[in-house]
């Protein structure tokens, strides 16, 4: 039985890339984001320099001045990770202070000077509840940016309080919300982790953008949007043993969700940016986890069904030119003559195969080539096959196309052997008696075992080597598939062990056991007998192929008579 086709994601890659293009921001939006962030960063740098100049020189107010000192501004969130989408341009910056930030710094010092640096291009609004400054553009496109204030001292104080240590200094009464400051510090860690782990992971950013758009459009997926989604995509793709394209990467993430990783009894999504063991999806309720898992299972089953249905109907027949090129590569077709009037010319083509010359005439060069190739195949004892224009255009000259309707004057033996495989190769390999070598060797030596000893190449460019042991001697054969390799191995054994066997000897051995009488329906029964009940789809395709052989076979016999 022919192995299943290789899993390809060419169509999936095309659809995923098209979807990514539709959700990716326009160049104008990206330029506006870059201009706004750069101007705000320059303004914050000027504010920091101004605050340094305003620090009091006396020691009594030194502690208050140190609280207002700024250490730096960093990009976080979508702008730092490169995950911006159309109509989803939430920009975030984090302003680090030397000590815990206070509302005095936010409203009295920082805001007053910052408003003077914007030149009325932005609307600046302080938000003590969010421990941030909200900046909004006046002109189109309208962009919103949040400047979060925080300090590393906030986390240190929180850890000391958790361990029961005494504080050397008390926090100012107007200190901003501690949880907001801790969330800003976590956003800094997330941005650094993302740049180190995800940016170099192929197709990961594309998949995250598409899933973020899915979370924005479908309410079922909305709770997953954010840090948990980024961790899940990175974990699913980084564990692959090879780079994957966008289509396969998206499928892998959906399969990971469909496996139940988010369920309450599942492994969860560990947060690598926290010292303690934490589940990044811990904010999801039980119902939300089940809904997301069920939706991922539905999407995975739909994409798998479409891919298999498309892959099952890619079998097309080959013509005589392809078969002859597979058997004797590099044959030179020569134009001998051109006769007749211009509106109905006649071309004569000639080739030389194994020292013998063959000529044929046709109404075009192509038809003449096909006819001379058929003559050469008949002389070699091969089936000529039916001509299909579509097959000659879609298949390459390497003879890898299938010949579902191929038959020959003596091709009944190979069709009866395994009709399912004869429909999937360019042309059968026959012995000098015009028989399938595997069948003929089986008549002489029963219960032979064929073993695959080597497989070279990858994907659709593989070469199989099969070995068979006959009378203590081992013979090998190679081919582009296992059937060809098996036939070549059997042919090598026949040529070595039975070089002088005649046709009469093989006919005598056919009498025991008796052979079914050859009729027009014999090839059909032989081909259908090779299939078991589970392979209903393959049986249907083979029935069509063998049924198509009848007319061609009748014409061939009548011509030979």
C-alpha positions as CSV (number, residue, x, y, z in Angstrom):
1,X,0.0,0.0,0.0
2,X,1.3,3.4,-0.9
3,X,2.3,5.5,2.2
4,X,0.2,8.5,3.0
5,X,1.2,11.8,1.4
6,X,3.6,14.1,3.2
7,X,2.0,16.8,5.3
8,X,2.4,20.1,3.5
9,X,1.3,23.5,4.6
10,X,1.7,25.6,1.5
11,X,-2.0,26.6,1.3
12,X,-2.1,27.2,5.0
13,X,1.0,29.5,4.8
14,X,-0.6,31.5,2.1
15,X,-3.8,32.0,4.0
16,X,-2.0,32.9,7.3
17,X,0.2,35.4,5.5
18,X,-2.8,37.0,3.9
19,X,-4.6,37.3,7.2
20,X,-1.5,38.7,8.8
21,X,-1.2,41.4,6.1
22,X,-4.8,42.4,6.8
23,X,-4.3,42.9,10.5
24,X,-0.8,44.5,10.4
25,X,-0.7,48.3,10.8
26,X,-0.2,50.5,7.8
27,X,3.2,52.3,7.3
28,X,1.5,55.6,8.2
29,X,0.3,54.2,11.5
30,X,3.7,52.8,12.3
31,X,5.4,56.0,11.5
32,X,3.0,58.0,13.7
33,X,3.7,55.6,16.6
34,X,7.5,55.9,16.1
35,X,7.2,59.7,16.1
36,X,5.1,59.9,19.2
37,X,7.2,57.5,21.2
38,X,10.4,59.2,20.2
39,X,9.1,62.7,21.1
40,X,7.7,61.5,24.5
41,X,11.1,59.8,25.3
42,X,12.9,63.0,24.5
43,X,10.5,65.0,26.6
44,X,11.0,62.7,29.6
45,X,14.7,63.1,29.2
46,X,14.3,66.8,29.4
47,X,12.1,66.5,32.5
48,X,14.8,64.3,34.1
49,X,17.5,67.0,33.4
50,X,15.2,69.7,34.8
51,X,14.4,67.8,38.0
52,X,18.2,67.2,38.5
53,X,18.7,71.0,38.3
54,X,15.9,71.7,40.8
55,X,17.2,69.4,43.5
56,X,17.8,71.5,46.7
57,X,21.4,71.8,47.9
58,X,20.7,71.6,51.6
59,X,20.7,68.3,53.3
60,X,17.3,68.7,55.0
61,X,15.4,68.3,51.7
62,X,17.8,65.9,50.1
63,X,15.5,62.9,50.8
64,X,12.7,64.6,49.0
65,X,14.9,65.5,46.1
66,X,16.1,62.0,45.7
67,X,12.5,60.7,45.4
68,X,12.0,62.8,42.3
69,X,15.1,61.7,40.5
70,X,14.4,59.7,37.3
71,X,16.5,56.8,36.3
72,X,15.3,56.1,32.8
73,X,12.4,55.4,30.5
74,X,11.8,52.0,28.8
75,X,9.3,50.7,26.3
76,X,7.0,47.9,27.3
77,X,3.8,46.2,26.1
78,X,2.9,46.0,22.4
79,X,5.3,48.7,21.2
80,X,8.3,46.9,22.8
81,X,7.3,43.5,21.5
82,X,6.2,44.5,18.0
83,X,2.7,43.2,18.4
84,X,0.7,46.3,17.2
85,X,-2.4,45.7,15.2
86,X,-4.7,47.9,13.2
87,X,-7.1,49.8,15.5
88,X,-5.2,48.3,18.5
89,X,-2.4,50.8,19.0
90,X,-2.0,50.8,22.8
91,X,1.4,52.3,23.6
92,X,3.1,52.0,27.0
93,X,6.2,53.4,28.5
94,X,7.7,52.8,32.0
95,X,9.4,55.7,33.9
96,X,11.8,54.4,36.5
97,X,12.4,56.4,39.7
98,X,15.1,56.1,42.2
99,X,12.6,55.8,45.1
100,X,8.9,54.9,45.2
101,X,7.0,57.5,43.1
102,X,4.5,59.8,44.7
103,X,1.5,61.7,43.5
104,X,3.5,64.9,44.2
105,X,6.0,63.9,41.5
106,X,3.2,62.9,39.2
107,X,1.1,66.0,39.4
108,X,3.2,68.9,40.7
109,X,6.6,68.4,39.2
110,X,6.5,66.0,36.3
111,X,3.2,67.1,34.8
112,X,3.8,70.8,34.9
113,X,7.1,70.7,33.0
114,X,6.0,67.9,30.7
115,X,3.1,70.0,29.4
116,X,5.5,72.7,28.4
117,X,7.5,70.3,26.3
118,X,4.7,69.0,24.1
119,X,3.9,72.2,22.2
120,X,0.1,71.6,22.3
121,X,0.5,68.4,20.2
122,X,-0.7,66.1,22.9
123,X,-3.3,66.1,25.7
124,X,-1.6,65.2,29.0
125,X,-3.7,63.9,31.8
126,X,-2.4,62.5,35.2
127,X,-4.0,59.4,36.7
128,X,-2.9,58.8,40.3
129,X,-5.2,55.7,40.5
130,X,-3.3,54.1,37.6
131,X,0.1,55.5,38.7
132,X,0.5,56.8,35.2
133,X,0.3,59.8,32.9
134,X,-2.1,59.5,29.9
135,X,-1.0,61.1,26.7
136,X,-3.3,61.5,23.7
137,X,-2.5,62.9,20.2
138,X,-4.6,65.8,18.9
139,X,-4.2,65.1,15.2
140,X,-5.0,62.0,13.2
141,X,-4.3,59.1,13.7
142,X,-5.4,59.3,17.3
143,X,-2.9,57.4,19.6
144,X,-3.0,56.8,23.3
145,X,0.1,56.4,25.4
146,X,0.4,55.5,29.1
147,X,3.6,56.5,31.0
148,X,3.7,54.2,34.1
149,X,5.7,55.3,37.1
150,X,7.5,52.7,39.2
151,X,10.7,52.0,41.1
152,X,12.7,48.8,41.9
153,X,12.4,49.9,45.6
154,X,8.7,49.0,45.5
155,X,9.4,45.3,45.0
156,X,12.2,45.3,47.6
157,X,9.9,46.8,50.2
158,X,7.1,44.3,49.4
159,X,9.5,41.4,49.8
160,X,10.8,42.7,53.1
161,X,7.3,43.1,54.4
162,X,6.4,39.6,53.3
163,X,9.5,38.2,55.1
164,X,8.7,40.2,58.3
165,X,11.8,42.4,58.1
166,X,11.6,45.9,59.6
167,X,11.7,48.9,57.3
168,X,14.5,51.5,57.8
169,X,12.4,54.3,56.3
170,X,8.7,54.7,56.1
171,X,7.0,55.2,52.7
172,X,5.6,58.7,52.0
173,X,1.9,59.1,52.6
174,X,1.2,60.0,49.0
175,X,3.0,57.0,47.5
176,X,1.2,55.7,44.3
177,X,-0.6,52.4,44.3
178,X,1.9,49.6,45.0
179,X,0.1,47.0,42.9
180,X,0.2,49.3,39.9
181,X,3.9,49.9,40.4
182,X,4.5,46.1,40.7
183,X,2.6,45.5,37.5
184,X,4.8,48.0,35.7
185,X,7.9,46.2,36.9
186,X,6.4,42.9,35.7
187,X,5.8,44.5,32.3
188,X,9.5,45.4,32.1
189,X,10.4,41.7,32.8
190,X,7.9,40.5,30.2
191,X,9.4,42.8,27.5
192,X,12.9,41.7,28.2
193,X,11.9,38.0,28.1
194,X,10.0,38.5,24.9
195,X,12.9,40.1,23.1
196,X,15.2,37.4,24.2
197,X,13.0,34.3,23.5
198,X,10.4,35.1,20.9
199,X,11.9,37.6,18.5
200,X,14.3,35.0,17.1
201,X,11.6,32.2,17.0
202,X,10.4,31.7,13.4
203,X,6.7,32.6,12.7
204,X,6.0,33.1,16.4
205,X,5.3,36.8,16.2
206,X,3.0,36.3,13.2
207,X,1.0,33.7,15.0
208,X,0.7,35.9,18.1
209,X,-0.6,38.8,16.0
210,X,-3.2,36.6,14.4
211,X,-4.4,35.1,17.7
212,X,-4.5,38.6,19.2
213,X,-6.9,39.6,16.4
214,X,-8.9,36.5,17.1
215,X,-9.1,37.4,20.8
216,X,-10.3,40.9,19.9
217,X,-13.1,39.6,17.5
218,X,-14.4,36.5,19.3
219,X,-15.6,36.9,22.9
220,X,-14.7,33.3,23.7
221,X,-11.0,34.0,23.1
222,X,-11.0,37.4,24.7
223,X,-9.9,36.2,28.2
224,X,-6.7,34.6,26.7
225,X,-5.4,37.9,25.3
226,X,-2.2,39.1,26.8
227,X,0.8,37.6,28.6
228,X,-0.7,34.0,28.8
229,X,-1.2,33.9,25.0
230,X,2.4,35.0,24.4
231,X,3.8,32.4,26.7
232,X,1.6,29.6,25.2
233,X,2.8,30.4,21.6
234,X,6.4,30.5,22.6
235,X,6.2,27.2,24.5
236,X,4.3,25.4,21.6
237,X,6.8,26.6,18.9
238,X,10.1,26.4,20.8
239,X,9.5,22.7,21.6
240,X,9.4,21.8,17.9
241,X,12.5,19.9,16.6
242,X,12.6,22.0,13.4
243,X,11.6,25.5,12.1
244,X,8.0,25.7,11.0
245,X,6.1,28.0,8.6
246,X,3.2,30.3,9.7
247,X,0.5,27.8,8.7
248,X,2.1,24.8,10.6
249,X,2.9,27.1,13.6
250,X,-0.7,28.2,13.9
251,X,-1.9,24.6,13.7
252,X,0.6,23.6,16.4
253,X,-0.6,26.3,18.8
254,X,-4.2,25.3,18.2
255,X,-3.4,21.7,18.8
256,X,-1.7,22.6,22.0
257,X,-4.8,24.4,23.2
258,X,-7.0,21.6,22.0
259,X,-5.0,19.1,24.1
260,X,-6.4,20.7,27.3
261,X,-3.3,22.6,28.5
262,X,-5.6,25.3,30.0
263,X,-8.0,23.0,31.8
264,X,-8.0,22.9,35.6
265,X,-6.4,19.5,35.6
266,X,-4.0,20.4,32.9
267,X,-0.3,21.5,33.1
268,X,-1.1,25.2,32.8
269,X,1.3,27.9,31.5
270,X,4.2,28.6,33.8
271,X,5.3,32.2,34.2
272,X,9.1,32.3,33.7
273,X,9.4,35.9,34.9
274,X,8.3,35.3,38.5
275,X,10.4,33.8,41.3
276,X,7.6,31.8,42.7
277,X,5.8,29.1,40.7
278,X,2.8,30.9,39.0
279,X,0.3,30.0,36.3
280,X,0.0,32.8,33.8
281,X,-3.5,31.6,33.0
282,X,-4.6,31.6,36.6
283,X,-7.0,34.5,36.0
284,X,-9.2,32.3,33.7
285,X,-12.4,30.8,35.2
286,X,-13.3,27.2,34.7
287,X,-15.9,28.0,32.1
288,X,-13.5,30.2,30.1
289,X,-10.9,27.4,30.1
290,X,-13.4,24.9,28.7
291,X,-14.8,27.3,26.1
292,X,-11.3,28.1,24.7
293,X,-10.4,24.4,24.6
294,X,-13.6,23.5,22.8
295,X,-13.2,26.2,20.3
296,X,-9.6,25.2,19.6
297,X,-10.7,21.6,19.1
298,X,-13.3,22.7,16.5
299,X,-10.8,24.8,14.6
300,X,-8.2,22.0,14.6
301,X,-10.7,19.4,13.2
302,X,-11.9,21.8,10.5
303,X,-8.4,22.5,9.2
304,X,-7.4,18.9,9.3
305,X,-10.5,17.7,7.3
306,X,-9.9,20.3,4.5
307,X,-6.2,19.4,4.2
308,X,-6.9,15.6,3.9
309,X,-9.7,16.1,1.3
310,X,-7.4,18.2,-0.9
311,X,-4.5,15.7,-0.7
312,X,-6.6,12.7,-1.7
313,X,-7.3,13.8,-5.3
314,X,-4.0,14.6,-6.7
315,X,-3.5,11.5,-8.8
316,X,-3.1,12.2,-12.5
317,X,-2.0,9.8,-15.3
318,X,1.3,10.0,-17.2
319,X,2.0,9.7,-20.9
320,X,4.5,7.6,-23.0
321,X,7.1,10.4,-23.0
322,X,7.3,10.5,-19.3
323,X,7.5,6.7,-18.9
324,X,10.2,6.4,-21.5
325,X,12.2,9.3,-19.9
326,X,11.9,7.4,-16.5
327,X,13.2,4.2,-18.0
328,X,15.9,5.8,-20.3
329,X,16.7,9.3,-19.1
330,X,18.4,11.7,-21.5
331,X,16.9,10.4,-24.8
332,X,17.5,12.8,-27.7
333,X,14.5,13.3,-30.1
334,X,15.6,14.2,-33.6
335,X,13.5,15.8,-36.3
336,X,14.1,13.7,-39.5
337,X,11.8,15.5,-41.9
338,X,8.8,17.8,-42.4
339,X,6.5,17.1,-45.3
340,X,3.1,18.1,-46.6
341,X,1.5,21.6,-47.1
342,X,1.9,24.3,-44.5
343,X,-1.7,24.0,-43.2
344,X,-1.3,20.2,-42.6
345,X,2.3,19.4,-42.1
346,X,3.7,16.0,-41.2
347,X,6.7,15.7,-38.8
348,X,8.9,12.6,-38.5
349,X,10.8,12.2,-35.3
350,X,13.4,9.6,-34.5
351,X,15.1,8.3,-31.3
352,X,17.7,5.7,-30.4
353,X,17.1,3.4,-27.4
354,X,19.5,0.6,-26.5
355,X,21.1,0.7,-30.0
356,X,17.8,0.4,-31.8
357,X,16.3,3.3,-33.9
358,X,12.6,4.1,-33.9
359,X,10.7,6.6,-36.2
360,X,7.1,7.9,-36.1
361,X,5.2,10.5,-38.0
362,X,2.6,12.9,-36.6
363,X,0.7,16.1,-37.4
364,X,2.8,18.0,-34.8
365,X,6.2,17.5,-33.2
366,X,4.6,16.6,-30.0
367,X,2.3,14.0,-31.4
368,X,5.3,12.5,-33.3
369,X,7.3,12.4,-30.1
370,X,4.4,10.6,-28.4
371,X,4.1,8.0,-31.2
372,X,7.8,7.3,-31.4
373,X,7.9,6.9,-27.6
374,X,5.0,4.4,-27.7
375,X,6.9,2.4,-30.3
376,X,10.0,2.3,-28.1
377,X,8.0,1.3,-25.1
378,X,6.2,-1.5,-27.0
379,X,9.6,-2.8,-28.2
380,X,10.8,-2.8,-24.6
381,X,7.8,-4.7,-23.5
382,X,6.3,-1.8,-21.5
383,X,2.8,-0.4,-21.5
384,X,2.3,2.6,-23.6
385,X,-0.5,4.3,-21.6
386,X,-3.3,6.6,-22.5
387,X,-2.5,10.1,-23.5
388,X,-3.7,12.8,-21.2
389,X,-2.9,16.4,-22.0
390,X,-3.5,17.6,-18.5
391,X,-1.0,15.1,-17.1
392,X,1.7,16.2,-19.5
393,X,1.3,19.8,-18.3
394,X,1.1,19.2,-14.6
395,X,3.7,16.5,-14.1
396,X,7.5,16.8,-14.5
397,X,9.7,14.9,-16.9
398,X,11.1,12.8,-14.0
399,X,8.2,10.3,-14.5
400,X,6.8,10.8,-11.0
401,X,3.3,11.2,-12.3
402,X,0.8,8.4,-11.8
403,X,-0.7,6.3,-14.6
404,X,-4.2,5.4,-13.4
405,X,-5.4,4.3,-16.9
406,X,-2.1,2.7,-18.1
407,X,-2.2,-0.8,-19.7
408,X,-0.2,-2.8,-22.2
409,X,-0.4,-5.9,-24.3
410,X,1.0,-8.0,-21.5
411,X,0.3,-5.8,-18.5
412,X,-2.4,-8.0,-17.0
413,X,0.0,-9.8,-14.7
414,X,1.2,-6.6,-13.0
415,X,-2.4,-5.2,-12.7
416,X,-3.5,-8.4,-11.0
417,X,-0.6,-8.3,-8.7
418,X,-1.4,-5.0,-7.0
419,X,-3.7,-2.7,-8.9
420,X,-3.5,0.0,-6.3
421,X,0.2,0.5,-6.8
422,X,0.2,0.1,-10.6
423,X,-2.0,3.2,-10.7
424,X,0.5,5.2,-8.8
425,X,3.7,4.8,-10.9
426,X,4.9,5.9,-14.3
427,X,5.1,2.4,-15.8
428,X,5.6,-1.2,-14.7
429,X,8.9,-3.0,-14.7
430,X,8.6,-6.3,-16.6
431,X,10.8,-9.3,-17.2
432,X,11.8,-10.5,-20.7
433,X,8.7,-12.7,-20.6
434,X,6.6,-9.5,-20.2
435,X,5.6,-10.4,-16.6
436,X,5.9,-8.7,-13.3
437,X,9.3,-9.7,-11.8
438,X,7.9,-10.1,-8.3
439,X,5.2,-12.5,-9.6
440,X,7.6,-14.5,-11.7
441,X,10.1,-14.8,-8.8
442,X,7.2,-15.9,-6.5
443,X,6.3,-18.7,-9.0
444,X,9.9,-20.0,-8.7
445,X,10.5,-19.4,-5.0
446,X,7.7,-19.1,-2.5
447,X,7.5,-17.1,0.7
448,X,10.3,-14.7,0.0
449,X,10.8,-11.8,2.4
450,X,11.6,-8.3,1.1
451,X,13.2,-5.9,3.5
452,X,13.9,-2.1,3.2
453,X,17.6,-1.7,3.9
454,X,18.0,2.0,3.1
455,X,16.0,5.2,2.5
456,X,17.9,8.2,1.1
457,X,16.6,11.7,0.5
458,X,13.7,13.5,2.1
459,X,10.1,14.3,1.4
460,X,9.1,13.6,-2.2
461,X,12.7,13.0,-3.4
462,X,13.3,9.7,-1.6
463,X,15.2,6.6,-2.9
464,X,14.3,3.3,-1.4
465,X,16.6,0.2,-1.4
466,X,15.0,-3.2,-0.8
467,X,16.8,-6.5,-0.4
468,X,15.5,-10.0,-1.0
469,X,17.3,-13.3,-0.2
470,X,16.9,-16.2,-2.7
471,X,18.7,-19.5,-2.3
472,X,21.2,-18.0,0.2
473,X,22.1,-15.0,-2.1
474,X,21.0,-11.5,-1.4
475,X,19.8,-9.1,-4.2
476,X,19.1,-5.4,-3.9
477,X,17.0,-3.0,-5.9
478,X,16.4,0.7,-5.7
479,X,13.6,3.0,-6.8
480,X,11.7,6.2,-6.2
481,X,9.1,4.2,-4.2
482,X,9.0,0.8,-2.5
483,X,7.2,-0.9,-5.4
484,X,9.9,0.0,-7.9
485,X,12.6,-1.0,-5.5
486,X,10.9,-4.3,-4.9
487,X,10.5,-5.0,-8.6
488,X,14.2,-4.1,-9.3
489,X,15.3,-6.5,-6.5
490,X,13.2,-9.3,-7.9
491,X,14.4,-8.6,-11.5
492,X,18.1,-8.8,-10.3
493,X,17.4,-12.1,-8.7
494,X,15.8,-13.5,-11.8
495,X,18.6,-12.4,-14.1
496,X,21.2,-13.9,-11.8
497,X,19.6,-17.2,-10.8
498,X,17.3,-17.9,-13.9
499,X,19.0,-16.4,-16.9
500,X,17.9,-19.2,-19.3
501,X,14.3,-19.8,-18.1
502,X,11.9,-20.0,-21.0
503,X,8.3,-19.0,-21.4
504,X,7.2,-22.6,-21.5
505,X,8.7,-23.2,-18.0
506,X,6.7,-20.4,-16.5
507,X,3.5,-21.6,-18.2
508,X,4.0,-25.1,-16.8
509,X,4.3,-23.8,-13.3
510,X,1.1,-21.8,-13.7
511,X,-0.9,-25.0,-14.0
512,X,-0.5,-25.8,-10.3
513,X,-2.5,-24.2,-8.7
514,X,-5.0,-23.6,-11.5
515,X,-5.3,-20.0,-12.8
516,X,-8.5,-18.1,-13.1
517,X,-9.6,-17.8,-16.8
518,X,-8.6,-14.5,-18.3
519,X,-11.6,-12.5,-19.3
520,X,-12.2,-8.8,-19.7
521,X,-13.3,-8.6,-16.1
522,X,-10.2,-10.4,-14.7
523,X,-8.1,-7.2,-14.3
524,X,-11.0,-5.6,-12.4
525,X,-11.5,-8.5,-10.0
526,X,-7.7,-8.8,-9.5
527,X,-7.3,-5.1,-8.7
528,X,-10.3,-5.0,-6.3
529,X,-9.1,-8.2,-4.5
530,X,-6.0,-6.3,-3.4
531,X,-8.0,-4.0,-1.2
532,X,-9.5,-4.7,2.2
533,X,-12.7,-3.2,3.6
534,X,-11.2,-0.2,5.5
535,X,-9.7,1.3,2.3
536,X,-13.0,2.3,0.7
537,X,-11.8,5.6,-0.8
538,X,-8.7,4.0,-2.4
539,X,-10.9,1.1,-3.8
540,X,-13.2,3.6,-5.5
541,X,-10.2,5.4,-7.2
542,X,-8.7,2.0,-8.4
543,X,-12.1,0.8,-9.8
544,X,-12.2,3.9,-12.0
545,X,-8.6,3.4,-13.1
546,X,-9.1,-0.3,-14.0
547,X,-12.4,0.3,-15.7
548,X,-10.7,2.8,-17.9
549,X,-8.2,0.2,-19.0
550,X,-10.8,-1.9,-20.8
551,X,-11.1,0.2,-23.9
552,X,-7.4,0.8,-24.3
553,X,-6.6,-2.8,-23.8
554,X,-9.1,-3.9,-26.5
555,X,-7.7,-1.5,-29.0
556,X,-4.1,-2.7,-28.3
557,X,-5.0,-6.4,-28.8
558,X,-6.8,-5.7,-32.1
559,X,-3.9,-3.6,-33.4
560,X,-1.5,-6.4,-32.6
561,X,-3.6,-9.0,-34.4
